[in-house]
Amino acid sequence: MRGAIVVAGLGFGDEGKGTTVDWLVRRHESALVVRYNGGAQAAHNVVLPDGRHHTFAQFGSGTLAGAETFLSRYMLVNPSAMLNEAAGLADLGVVDPLSRVHVDEDALITTPFHIATNRAREQARDDGRHGSCGMGIRETMADAEDPDRIALRVHDLFVPGALRRKLSVIQGQKQRDALVVGPLDERTLVGRVLIEPGQVDDIAARMEAWTRGVDVVGSEWLTHRLRESGPPVIFEGAQGVLLDPVYGYFPHVTATACTYRNALDLLTDHGGQVTRLAVTRTYQTRHGAGPMPSETTALQHLL
């Protein structure tokens, strides 16, 4: 039975989770990193002594240390962005990066339609912006949580007719969502993505290319890996608890749980030792809109 080390951030993100995961993988010679929340909006930086640097979005931050990645059912997967990230890792010397990725068939898929609508909403908020990264996370979750809407999951990508049909429906859903906040100008990136019919075939082709590179598995895959003997499995969280939809400062929050909750759910039947690591800095940072609770004007004269 393998142990598990679960890494979560205590701030607004930017705590150093990527560096921590890389260090843990090397220290324990771990072979697997599990991503248990968030999506392509993560930005976990690892800089090696030889100067190589990668910002991890969907690959586990132990990739440069030789670990494989498992994208759990709680991940929101962006296949097209992952193809781009794989190309960047290949440039750093990682051989066939996608072959080192295992993906739960029930993981949600974020499409360019979700991203376009996300950006249209955030731009329309003007001074009331939520601080979104513009990567379609909340839009993806909203579709999955509404029984009257179509959501796309990894297993849908293996049914060509169903994939294109669902993509067409999602394009229409998001087109209507975007029209709520303002008219669509087909000359803009957002307008082209949501209006042009040819987008569906292009997006489907990219997604199908992604499926040919990764290993899509059932939910029992992780259970089997955890039951093997060997070094601990590292669970890598994204964002931080101050961006959690329950514990954060609404509406300046993300749409997936940033606590240990998802990881512990994945470890329900594990039975082995679980170590929780909370990562923070000696100073606080945040980017985008939203409060910085520890800020005080009383100290400004010292700066």
C-alpha positions as CSV (number, residue, x, y, z in Angstrom):
1,M,0.0,0.0,0.0
2,R,1.5,3.3,-1.1
3,G,1.3,6.4,1.1
4,A,-0.1,9.7,-0.1
5,I,1.1,13.2,0.3
6,V,-1.6,15.9,-0.4
7,V,-0.4,19.4,-1.2
8,A,-2.7,22.4,-1.0
9,G,-2.1,26.2,-1.0
10,L,-3.1,28.4,2.0
11,G,-3.3,31.6,0.1
12,F,-4.7,33.0,-3.2
13,G,-2.5,30.7,-5.2
14,D,1.2,31.5,-6.0
15,E,2.4,29.8,-2.8
16,G,5.0,27.6,-4.4
17,K,3.0,24.3,-4.9
18,G,4.8,23.4,-8.1
19,T,8.2,23.8,-6.6
20,T,7.0,21.8,-3.5
21,V,5.7,18.9,-5.7
22,D,8.9,18.8,-7.7
23,W,10.9,18.6,-4.5
24,L,8.6,15.9,-3.0
25,V,8.8,13.7,-6.1
26,R,12.6,13.9,-6.1
27,R,12.9,13.3,-2.3
28,H,10.6,10.3,-2.3
29,E,11.4,9.1,-5.8
30,S,7.6,9.2,-6.4
31,A,6.3,7.9,-9.7
32,L,2.9,9.5,-9.9
33,V,1.4,13.0,-9.3
34,V,-2.4,13.3,-9.1
35,R,-4.1,16.5,-10.0
36,Y,-7.3,16.9,-7.9
37,N,-8.8,20.2,-8.7
38,G,-8.8,23.2,-11.1
39,G,-7.9,23.1,-14.8
40,A,-5.7,24.8,-17.4
41,Q,-5.7,28.0,-15.4
42,A,-3.1,26.7,-13.0
43,A,0.4,28.1,-13.3
44,H,2.9,26.1,-11.2
45,N,6.4,27.1,-11.8
46,V,9.4,24.7,-11.6
47,V,12.9,26.0,-12.3
48,L,15.7,23.4,-12.3
49,P,19.4,24.1,-11.4
50,D,20.4,23.8,-15.0
51,G,18.1,26.8,-15.9
52,R,15.2,24.8,-17.5
53,H,11.9,26.3,-16.5
54,H,8.3,25.2,-17.1
55,T,5.0,26.6,-16.0
56,F,2.8,23.6,-15.3
57,A,-0.9,24.0,-16.1
58,Q,-2.3,20.4,-16.5
59,F,0.7,18.2,-16.3
60,G,1.8,17.3,-12.8
61,S,4.7,19.4,-11.5
62,G,6.8,16.3,-11.0
63,T,7.1,15.7,-14.7
64,L,10.6,17.1,-15.1
65,A,11.6,14.8,-12.1
66,G,10.3,11.7,-14.0
67,A,6.8,11.3,-12.5
68,E,3.7,10.4,-14.5
69,T,0.5,12.4,-14.2
70,F,-3.1,11.3,-13.3
71,L,-5.9,13.8,-14.1
72,S,-8.7,12.8,-11.7
73,R,-12.4,13.2,-12.3
74,Y,-12.2,16.5,-10.4
75,M,-9.9,18.1,-13.1
76,L,-11.3,20.3,-15.8
77,V,-9.3,19.2,-18.9
78,N,-8.5,21.4,-21.8
79,P,-7.1,19.1,-24.5
80,S,-6.0,21.8,-26.9
81,A,-4.1,23.7,-24.2
82,M,-2.5,20.4,-23.1
83,L,-1.2,19.7,-26.6
84,N,0.6,23.1,-26.4
85,E,1.9,22.3,-23.0
86,A,3.2,18.9,-24.1
87,A,5.1,20.6,-27.0
88,G,6.8,22.9,-24.4
89,L,7.8,20.0,-22.3
90,A,9.2,18.2,-25.3
91,D,11.4,21.2,-26.0
92,L,12.8,20.8,-22.5
93,G,13.7,17.2,-23.2
94,V,10.7,15.2,-21.9
95,V,10.2,12.3,-24.4
96,D,6.6,11.9,-25.6
97,P,5.0,13.9,-22.6
98,L,1.4,12.9,-23.4
99,S,2.3,9.2,-23.0
100,R,3.0,9.9,-19.4
101,V,-0.5,11.1,-18.7
102,H,-3.5,9.1,-17.5
103,V,-6.9,10.7,-17.5
104,D,-10.1,9.7,-15.8
105,E,-12.8,9.1,-18.4
106,D,-15.3,11.2,-16.3
107,A,-13.2,14.3,-16.2
108,L,-15.0,17.4,-17.6
109,I,-13.7,19.0,-20.8
110,T,-13.3,22.8,-21.2
111,T,-13.8,24.0,-24.8
112,P,-12.9,27.2,-26.5
113,F,-16.6,28.1,-26.3
114,H,-16.4,28.1,-22.5
115,I,-13.3,30.2,-22.6
116,A,-14.8,32.8,-25.0
117,T,-17.9,33.2,-22.9
118,N,-15.9,33.4,-19.7
119,R,-13.8,36.3,-21.2
120,A,-16.9,38.1,-22.5
121,R,-18.5,38.0,-19.1
122,E,-15.4,39.2,-17.3
123,Q,-14.8,42.1,-19.8
124,A,-18.5,43.2,-19.4
125,R,-18.0,43.4,-15.6
126,D,-15.6,46.4,-16.1
127,D,-14.8,47.7,-12.6
128,G,-16.7,44.8,-11.0
129,R,-14.5,42.1,-12.3
130,H,-14.2,38.9,-10.4
131,G,-10.5,38.3,-11.2
132,S,-11.1,35.4,-13.6
133,C,-8.1,34.0,-15.5
134,G,-10.3,33.7,-18.5
135,M,-9.8,30.0,-19.0
136,G,-13.4,28.9,-18.9
137,I,-13.4,27.1,-15.5
138,R,-16.7,28.5,-14.1
139,E,-18.4,28.2,-17.5
140,T,-17.4,24.5,-17.6
141,M,-18.7,23.8,-14.1
142,A,-21.9,25.7,-14.7
143,D,-22.8,23.4,-17.6
144,A,-22.0,20.3,-15.5
145,E,-24.1,21.5,-12.6
146,D,-27.2,22.3,-14.7
147,P,-29.3,19.2,-15.7
148,D,-30.8,21.2,-18.6
149,R,-27.4,21.7,-20.2
150,I,-25.0,19.6,-22.1
151,A,-21.5,19.1,-20.5
152,L,-18.6,17.3,-22.3
153,R,-16.6,14.6,-20.6
154,V,-13.5,12.8,-21.7
155,H,-15.4,9.6,-22.6
156,D,-17.4,11.7,-25.1
157,L,-14.3,12.3,-27.2
158,F,-14.2,8.7,-28.4
159,V,-17.6,8.9,-30.1
160,P,-17.0,11.1,-33.2
161,G,-20.7,11.8,-34.0
162,A,-21.6,12.5,-30.4
163,L,-18.5,14.7,-29.9
164,R,-19.4,17.0,-32.8
165,R,-23.1,17.0,-31.9
166,K,-22.3,18.0,-28.3
167,L,-19.8,20.6,-29.3
168,S,-22.5,22.2,-31.6
169,V,-24.9,22.3,-28.7
170,I,-22.3,23.8,-26.3
171,Q,-21.4,26.4,-28.9
172,G,-25.1,27.4,-29.0
173,Q,-25.4,27.4,-25.2
174,K,-22.4,29.6,-24.8
175,Q,-23.4,31.9,-27.7
176,R,-26.7,32.6,-25.9
177,D,-24.8,33.1,-22.6
178,A,-22.5,35.6,-24.1
179,L,-25.3,37.5,-25.8
180,V,-26.7,38.2,-22.3
181,V,-23.8,40.5,-21.5
182,G,-23.6,42.2,-24.9
183,P,-23.7,41.8,-28.7
184,L,-21.2,39.5,-30.4
185,D,-18.9,41.1,-32.9
186,E,-17.7,38.4,-35.3
187,R,-14.5,40.4,-35.9
188,T,-13.3,39.7,-32.3
189,L,-11.8,36.4,-31.1
190,V,-14.8,35.8,-28.8
191,G,-17.2,36.5,-31.6
192,R,-15.5,34.3,-34.1
193,V,-15.2,31.3,-31.8
194,L,-18.9,31.5,-30.8
195,I,-20.3,32.3,-34.3
196,E,-18.3,30.5,-36.9
197,P,-19.7,27.0,-37.7
198,G,-16.3,25.6,-38.7
199,Q,-15.1,25.9,-35.2
200,V,-16.7,22.6,-34.2
201,D,-14.7,20.5,-36.7
202,D,-11.4,22.2,-35.8
203,I,-12.0,21.8,-32.1
204,A,-13.0,18.1,-32.5
205,A,-9.9,17.4,-34.5
206,R,-7.7,18.8,-31.8
207,M,-9.5,16.8,-29.1
208,E,-9.2,13.6,-31.1
209,A,-5.5,14.2,-31.6
210,W,-5.2,14.6,-27.8
211,T,-7.0,11.3,-27.1
212,R,-4.5,9.4,-29.3
213,G,-1.7,10.6,-27.1
214,V,-3.0,10.1,-23.5
215,D,-4.1,7.0,-21.6
216,V,-7.8,7.3,-20.7
217,V,-8.8,5.1,-17.8
218,G,-11.7,4.3,-15.4
219,S,-12.0,5.5,-11.9
220,E,-10.5,2.2,-10.5
221,W,-7.1,2.9,-12.1
222,L,-6.0,5.1,-9.3
223,T,-7.2,2.6,-6.6
224,H,-5.1,-0.1,-8.2
225,R,-2.0,2.2,-8.3
226,L,-2.5,3.1,-4.6
227,R,-2.7,-0.5,-3.6
228,E,0.7,-1.3,-5.1
229,S,3.9,-1.0,-3.0
230,G,6.3,1.7,-3.6
231,P,7.0,5.4,-2.9
232,P,4.1,7.7,-2.0
233,V,1.8,9.2,-4.5
234,I,1.8,13.0,-4.6
235,F,-1.6,14.8,-4.8
236,E,-1.1,18.3,-6.3
237,G,-3.7,21.0,-5.6
238,A,-4.3,24.1,-7.6
239,Q,-5.1,27.7,-6.6
240,G,-5.5,28.2,-2.8
241,V,-8.0,28.0,0.0
242,L,-8.6,31.7,-0.1
243,L,-10.0,31.2,-3.6
244,D,-12.2,28.3,-2.5
245,P,-15.9,28.7,-3.4
246,V,-16.8,28.0,0.3
247,Y,-13.9,29.6,2.2
248,G,-12.9,32.3,-0.2
249,Y,-14.1,35.9,-0.7
250,F,-17.1,35.6,-3.0
251,P,-17.4,36.5,-5.9
252,H,-13.6,36.5,-6.2
253,V,-13.3,32.8,-6.1
254,T,-12.7,29.8,-8.4
255,A,-15.3,27.1,-9.2
256,T,-13.6,24.0,-7.9
257,A,-12.7,23.0,-4.3
258,C,-9.2,24.3,-3.3
259,T,-9.1,22.5,0.1
260,Y,-8.0,18.8,0.6
261,R,-11.6,17.7,0.0
262,N,-11.3,16.2,-3.5
263,A,-8.1,14.5,-2.7
264,L,-9.5,12.9,0.4
265,D,-12.5,11.7,-1.6
266,L,-10.2,10.1,-4.1
267,L,-8.4,8.4,-1.1
268,T,-11.7,7.2,0.6
269,D,-10.9,3.5,0.2
270,H,-7.1,3.9,0.4
271,G,-6.4,2.8,4.0
272,G,-2.8,3.9,3.8
273,Q,-1.0,6.8,5.4
274,V,-2.1,10.2,4.2
275,T,0.1,13.3,4.9
276,R,-1.4,16.7,4.3
277,L,1.0,19.6,3.4
278,A,-0.2,23.2,3.4
279,V,2.0,25.5,1.4
280,T,2.4,29.3,2.1
281,R,4.9,32.0,1.9
282,T,6.4,34.4,4.4
283,Y,4.4,37.2,2.6
284,Q,1.0,37.2,0.9
285,T,0.4,37.7,-2.8
286,R,-2.7,37.8,-5.0
287,H,-3.3,38.8,-8.6
288,G,-6.5,40.0,-10.3
289,A,-9.5,41.6,-8.6
290,G,-10.5,40.9,-5.1
291,P,-9.6,41.9,-1.5
292,M,-6.3,41.6,0.2
293,P,-7.5,41.3,3.8
294,S,-4.2,41.9,5.4
295,E,-3.6,45.2,3.7
296,T,-3.7,48.3,5.8
297,T,-3.2,52.0,4.9
298,A,-1.6,52.5,8.4
299,L,1.7,51.0,7.1
300,Q,1.9,52.8,3.8
301,H,4.2,55.6,5.1
302,L,6.8,52.9,5.8
303,L,6.8,51.9,2.2
